[in-house]
Amino acid sequence: MNTANTPNTFDLTGKVALVTGSSRGIGEAAARLLAAHGAHVIISSRKAEPCEAVAASIREAGGKASVLACHVGEPAQIDATFEAIERDFGRLDILVNNAAANPYFGHITETDLGAFQKTVDVNIRGYFFMCAKGAKLMAKNGGGSIINVASVNGITPGMWQGIYSITKAAVISMTHAFAKECASMKVRVNALLPGATDTKFASALTTNPEVLKLVMGHTPMNRVADPSEMAGAVLYLASNASSYTTGACLNVDGGYLLG
């Protein structure tokens, strides 16, 4: 078979990608892989300093990366971020909504108002307006791809992760709604549903023997994922390899949702 003229559907050369929460964990892994496939990646989290270290590392490896600090729980910062992207790049092709909040780990009835509000502000309101502004900017240049990082907890609520699970269920519904209404704008919207992953964000789960044993008991692969194992799914959903895919929820969970 002659593959000399076969297009590389994973080639992101010339694309601009914004990855929130990319100073570490799943976001960092995704940003590195997108950059390795040619995208100019905008590294973003609440604080610029840790983002600078990731961006510098990508550039040292021959990739393209810059930094925009953004707290997605603050609407004014979301506005400023998209204004800066349009000013500096004139386009956005890929948005990975990865930044999330999970400040409370405990019985759902003990959730206080502060933890409730913070989780909703970031995981629902933040994702919603990132999607809305991202889709509008993408549409100006012929379309793009939005990937919302949800969770298997959006399908099956995690023990002692009530409000977080509720917001991730909302992200799944949000993904479907944006996919349906943004298809005419040539903007695809999909979701990644990670299972247990070895990140600082998930440390309340991965370092709690009781909870980890419960999760592993429902995970056929019987291990926690490395963040890099989520990045391939992001690359697929960001690239032309998924050109006819929108409104999908891709489980990367070691079989957890099989029951």
N, C-alpha and C positions, 0 to 999 in steps of 0.2 A: 504493500500500500504506500503510495506516494503522499507524504504529509508535508512536503515543502511549502505548499500553498494553503495549508490548513490554518485558518485564523486562530489566534490565541484568545479564547473567549474570556480568559482571566486577566487580560492585559488592561491595566488602568492608566496607562500613560496619558498625561494631559488632564486627568481628572483631579478635582479638588474634593477632599474628604474631611469632614468635621467629625471627630470622635470625642464624645464627652466622657468624663471620668477616665481619661486615658493616661493618667500619671502612673497607674499600676494596674495589676489584675487583668481581667478580661479586656478592658479598654486598651491597655497598653499592648497586649498581645495582638489584638485586632489592628491597631494602628501600625504596628511594625510589619504585619503581613501585607496590609494595603500598600504601605510605602514600598515594600519589596517588589510589589507588582506594578509599580510605576506611579502611584497616586502621590500628589502633594497632600500630606496629612497635617491637619491642624490639631495639635495636641491641646486638650482643654480639660481643666478641672477648676475647683474653687480657687486654688493658689497657683500662681505662675511658676514658682521656683521648682517644684518637682516636675512640672511639665517641661521646663527648659532642659532638664537632665535627659529626659526621654527623647526630646526633639534633637538634642545634640548628638545622642547616640545613633539615631536614625541617619542624620547627616554624615556622621563619621563612617557609616556603613555604605554610603553612596546614595542614600535616599533623600527625599525632599520633605522637610517638616518645618512648621512654625508653631507659635504658641498664642493662644487666646484664653485668658482666664475667664471663667464664667461659672457662676453659681446658678444652676438651672432652677433653683427654688426662688430666685429673684427675677421677676418679670423685666425689670429695667436692665438687668445684665443680659438677659436673652436678647432684648432689643438691640443693645449696644454690640453684641456679638455679631448679629446678622448685618448690622450696618457696617461693621468693620470688614466682614467677609466680602460684602458687595463692593465696598470701596477698594479693597486691596486686591481682590481676585476677579470681581465682576461675575462670579458664577459659584455655584455649589452643585456638585454632582452626586455626592454620597453623604448621608448623615447617619451616624451610628449613635442612637440615644442609649447610652450605657450608664451615665451617672445616676445613682439612685440613693435613697435613704432608707435605713432600717435601724432607727435608734432604740427600738424597744424589743427585748427578747424575754417573753414571759407569758403568763396566762392572759388571754384576750380580755377578760373582764377587768384587768388591772391596768389597761392602757390609759395613760393620762392624756389630757388634751394637747399638751405640748408635743408629745411623741406622735399623736394622731395627726396633728396639723402639719408637722415637719414632713412626715411620710407622704401625706396627700399632696402637699405643695410641690415636692420634688418629683414624685413618681407619677402623679396624674397631671396636675397643672403644668409642671415643667415639661413633661413629655408632650403634652397637647400643643403647647405654643411653640415648642421646638419643631414639631411636625408641621404645624400650620405655616410658620415662617420659612422653614426649609422647603416645603413644597412650592410655595410662591416663588422663591428665588430659583429653584430648579426649573420651574416652568418657563422662566424667562430665557433659558438657554436650551430648550428642547427636552427637558425632563431629567429624571434621576432616580436614585434609589434611597429609601429610608429603611433602616433596620432598627427596630425597637428591641432592646434586650429586656425581655420579660422574665419568666421563671416557670419551672414546673409547678411552683407553688400557686401560680395563677390557675392551674387546673385542679390540683389537689393541695389544699392549704397545708402549709408546714406547721408542725407542732410548735407552739409558743411563738409563732410568726404571723399572728392573725391579721393585723392591719397591713403589714407588708404583703401578705398573700392577697388580700383584698385589692390592694392597689395594682398588683401584678395581673390580677384578673381583669382589671380595668384597662391595663395596657394592651392585653390581648383583644378586647372589644374595640379599643381605640384603633388598633392596627387594622382591624376589619373595616371600621368606618372610614378611615382615611384611604384605605386601599380602594374601596368602592367609589368614593367621591373624587379621588385624585387620578384615577386611571385615564380620564379624558385629558388630563394635564401631562400625560406621559410620565407620571411619577408613580413608581412602584413602592408599596409599603408592606413590609414583612416583619415577622418577629422571630427572634431566637429565644428558645426556652432552655436555658442551661439547667442541668442538675447540680448536685453538690460539686463545688469547684474550690480548689485550694487557693483562696484569696483572703486578704486581710478582712475584706467586707464580710465574708462568710465564716470568719473565725469563731463566732459564737456557736456555730453548728459543728464545724470540723474539729474544734477543740473540746467539745462536750461529749464524753464517751457515751452517755445514755442516748442522746439525740443521734449521734453518729451511728451507733449500733442500730437504732430504729430505721434510719435512712438506708444504711447498707443492707438491712434485711429485706428491703424492697428494691434493691438495685442489682439486677442480674450480673453485671460486670464486677460488682463487689469492690469498688474502689472509688476514690474521689478523683475528679478530673483535674488536669493541669490547665491553667488559663489558655495555653497555646492550642488546646484541643477545641476551643470555641472559635478560634480565629478563622479556621477553614470555612465554617458555616457563614461567617460574616463576609468573607471573600466571595463565596458563591452568590450570596444574596446581593452583594454590591456590584457584581460584574454582569457582563452580557451572558454568562452561562445560565443565568436565571431570568432571561429576558421575557419569558412568558409566565413568570411567577409573581403573583401579588396576592396579598391577604393570607399568605401561608404562615403557619407557626411551625418552625423547625425544632423538634426536640433533640437536644444533644445532652443526654441524661443517663447514659449507660444502661438504658432499659427501665428506668424508674417508673415511667408512666405505663408500662405494661401491666402493672399491678402485682 
